[in-house]
Amino acid sequence: MKFGGTSVGSAERMRAAAGIAIEQGRRRPVLIVVSAMAKVTDLLLDTLRHAEGGDRAGIEENFRALRARHEEACRELLPAEFQEAAMSGIGELLAEFERIAGGILMLAERPPRSVDEAVAIGERLSALLIAAFLNSRGTPARAVNAAHVIVTDALFGNASPILEHTREKAWAVLASAIEEGVLPVVTGFNGATADGRPTTLGRGGSDFSASILAAALDAAELWIWTDVDGIMSADPRLVPSAIVLDEITYNEAAELAYNGAKVLHPRTLAPLVDKSIPVWSKNSFAPEKPGTRIVAKLASGRQTRAVTSMARVALVSMEAAGATISGTQVMARALDALARANVEVLALSSSSYRQNFCFLVRGEELRAAMESLESALALELAHEYLKPLEVDENVGLLAVVGEGMRGTPGLAGRIFTAISQASVNIIAIAQGSSELTIAIVVRRDGLEKAVRAVHEELHLGNGASVS
């Protein structure tokens, strides 16, 4: 079971998360993975930025806030006789973070390896507190740093697991603890290379950590605990009639996560597919609610399951200035540049004899994308073989997802008509060969209207899509 940042965001929420683990632990062996307390990762990263900029006052202010929050949680969470040991552990972890921040202050730069080691402190603090509380309640528990279990490559900031080596360590460290009757409380989000260098799995990577360990340990199920009731047919803030989906497939869940739904980390499901380990998305604030079950295949496929959206995106357009350069070659080099910058392409569209094309990236990745593109295509831009790159940040992404859309005539037309009737202009369209997702780029100020129009047209609010 994985508990997200809001699910461990205070002493009260930690107590509730531990209670869920204790209850389930009476029925079967349990392992839990924990995030940092809500907003703590942001605070850690902000502290490192202050360190890079030489701002000692900013470092000290953030450090005091970090210490105060965790010490307060410790005092509220634990009986007096357990507090001294926990406070000592908090002090040791904060000293470790202070050491790394001090090094960055001296260097005036943030090496990716140091950042990964530092930001994992948030999860390690959560694991320490929750394990201490479980022990105080008579449930033997042990905080485990995932750097000692999850083996990754050396792509700092967004590492990928090496599953064979991870499996060996998971059985040696975690399965043996479970066999001894100890409940492991594992840090999410982080790992280490085979030679021990700390890494992280990308923002939101605690989900991914949990699925890696579930696959490595042949778990019966994976439960993802968040602050929402499950995966919904749309963002309820945009669509009041949105409903919780009772079941969806791995593919549908992955597409929804990739295109903006915030319930799961986009890479979460990949390790589970081969073993068909089911996943539950549940609300730790309302554990009695059933949540959403994610499985390999549904007995009967509905055409469309959900519509999701993403507002913080940017559309980058490229066009050859003439026939001197091949548009296909430019596209290949552009995609290679984006891959090297670790930038994900959300949608890609190409058309016309002028060999122009456009692609959509997340807003927070735009700077890295542009720097990499301009470096890779510097010669073509300098000699005007390519027109200047155009960037449009006044756009939003809408994605319609459903396994049953494959081969359904007229469905795309209905979606486009619904958006048009809402007086929203479509800028670009992309659909993969699997027909699992239709991605549509619209003006940002029309995104919410478009989402509501599509949700209503496809009758997603009544639990069944159109025939």
Rosetta blueprint (number, residue, H / E / L):
1 M L
2 K E
3 F E
4 G L
5 G L
6 T H
7 S H
8 V H
9 G L
10 S L
11 A H
12 E H
13 R H
14 M H
15 R H
16 A H
17 A H
18 A H
19 G H
20 I H
21 A H
22 I H
23 E H
24 Q H
25 G H
26 R L
27 R L
28 R L
29 P L
30 V L
31 L L
32 I E
33 V E
34 V E
35 S L
36 A L
37 M L
38 A L
39 K L
40 V H
41 T H
42 D H
43 L H
44 L H
45 L H
46 D H
47 T H
48 L H
49 R H
50 H H
51 A H
52 E H
53 G L
54 G L
55 D L
56 R H
57 A H
58 G H
59 I H
60 E H
61 E H
62 N H
63 F H
64 R H
65 A H
66 L H
67 R H
68 A H
69 R H
70 H H
71 E H
72 E H
73 A H
74 C H
75 R H
76 E H
77 L H
78 L L
79 P L
80 A H
81 E H
82 F H
83 Q H
84 E H
85 A H
86 A H
87 M H
88 S H
89 G H
90 I H
91 G H
92 E H
93 L H
94 L H
95 A H
96 E H
97 F H
98 E H
99 R H
100 I H
101 A H
102 G H
103 G H
104 I H
105 L H
106 M H
107 L H
108 A L
109 E L
110 R L
111 P L
112 P H
113 R H
114 S H
115 V H
116 D H
117 E H
118 A H
119 V H
120 A L
121 I H
122 G H
123 E H
124 R H
125 L H
126 S H
127 A H
128 L H
129 L H
130 I H
131 A H
132 A H
133 F H
134 L H
135 N H
136 S H
137 R L
138 G L
139 T L
140 P L
141 A E
142 R E
143 A E
144 V E
145 N L
146 A H
147 A H
148 H H
149 V L
150 I L
151 V E
152 T E
153 D L
154 A L
155 L L
156 F L
157 G L
158 N L
159 A L
160 S L
161 P E
162 I L
163 L H
164 E H
165 H H
166 T H
167 R H
168 E H
169 K H
170 A H
171 W H
172 A H
173 V H
174 L H
175 A H
176 S H
177 A H
178 I H
179 E H
180 E L
181 G L
182 V L
183 L E
184 P E
185 V E
186 V E
187 T E
188 G L
189 F L
190 N E
191 G E
192 A E
193 T E
194 A L
195 D L
196 G L
197 R L
198 P E
199 T E
200 T E
201 L L
202 G L
203 R L
204 G L
205 G L
206 S H
207 D H
208 F H
209 S H
210 A H
211 S H
212 I H
213 L H
214 A H
215 A H
216 A H
217 L L
218 D L
219 A L
220 A L
221 E L
222 L E
223 W E
224 I E
225 W E
226 T E
227 D L
228 V L
229 D L
230 G L
231 I L
232 M E
233 S L
234 A L
235 D L
236 P L
237 R L
238 L L
239 V L
240 P L
241 S L
242 A L
243 I L
244 V E
245 L L
246 D L
247 E E
248 I E
249 T E
250 Y H
251 N H
252 E H
253 A H
254 A H
255 E H
256 L H
257 A H
258 Y H
259 N L
260 G L
261 A L
262 K L
263 V L
264 L L
265 H L
266 P L
267 R L
268 T L
269 L L
270 A H
271 P H
272 L H
273 V L
274 D L
275 K L
276 S L
277 I L
278 P L
279 V E
280 W E
281 S E
282 K E
283 N E
284 S L
285 F L
286 A L
287 P L
288 E L
289 K L
290 P L
291 G L
292 T E
293 R E
294 I E
295 V E
296 A L
297 K L
298 L L
299 A L
300 S L
301 G L
302 R L
303 Q L
304 T L
305 R L
306 A E
307 V E
308 T E
309 S E
310 M E
311 A E
312 R E
313 V E
314 A E
315 L E
316 V E
317 S E
318 M E
319 E E
320 A E
321 A L
322 G L
323 A L
324 T L
325 I L
326 S L
327 G H
328 T H
329 Q H
330 V H
331 M H
332 A H
333 R H
334 A H
335 L H
336 D H
337 A H
338 L H
339 A H
340 R H
341 A L
342 N L
343 V L
344 E L
345 V L
346 L L
347 A E
348 L E
349 S E
350 S E
351 S E
352 S L
353 Y L
354 R L
355 Q L
356 N E
357 F E
358 C E
359 F E
360 L E
361 V E
362 R E
363 G H
364 E H
365 E H
366 L H
367 R H
368 A H
369 A H
370 M H
371 E H
372 S H
373 L H
374 E H
375 S H
376 A H
377 L L
378 A H
379 L H
380 E H
381 L H
382 A H
383 H L
384 E L
385 Y L
386 L E
387 K L
388 P L
389 L L
390 E E
391 V E
392 D E
393 E E
394 N E
395 V E
396 G E
397 L E
398 L E
399 A E
400 V E
401 V E
402 G L
403 E H
404 G H
405 M H
406 R L
407 G L
408 T L
409 P L
410 G L
411 L H
412 A H
413 G H
414 R H
415 I H
416 F H
417 T H
418 A H
419 I H
420 S H
421 Q H
422 A L
423 S L
424 V L
425 N L
426 I E
427 I E
428 A E
429 I E
430 A E
431 Q E
432 G L
433 S L
434 S L
435 E L
436 L L
437 T E
438 I E
439 A E
440 I E
441 V E
442 V E
443 R E
444 R H
445 D H
446 G H
447 L H
448 E H
449 K H
450 A H
451 V H
452 R H
453 A H
454 V H
455 H H
456 E H
457 E H
458 L L
459 H L
460 L H
461 G H
462 N H
463 G L
464 A L
465 S L
466 V L
467 S L
